[in-house]
Amino acid sequence: MTQTSNRIFDDIAKLMTDAAGAAEGMKRETETMFRAQAEKFLRDMNVVTQEEFEAVKAMAQKAREENNALAERLAALEARIAKLPSE
């Protein structure tokens, strides 16, 4: 009886191990499928990536700085023109 009990417990343990492995595989497959569907949804919605957002943000910052520099130059030129004697 002892040998039979051990064999039954061994079989049950093997089944449990196999079931846990199968569950882990299903979990990975489900996560992969969900991630793929989420990425497809975001692509279809034309959502920008973080890299694209950061690139455009940097471009906007540079343009803003250049615009401010040009505004200062224009103000300085207008001030110089205003000081010129009128004809």
Contacts in CASP RR format, 6 or more apart in sequence:
PFRMAT RR
TARGET T0000
AUTHOR 0000-0000-0000
METHOD contacts of the structure
MODEL  1
MTQTSNRIFDDIAKLMTDAAGAAEGMKRETETMFRAQAEKFLRDMNVVTQ
EEFEAVKAMAQKAREENNALAERLAALEARIAKLPSE
48 56 0 8 1.000
END
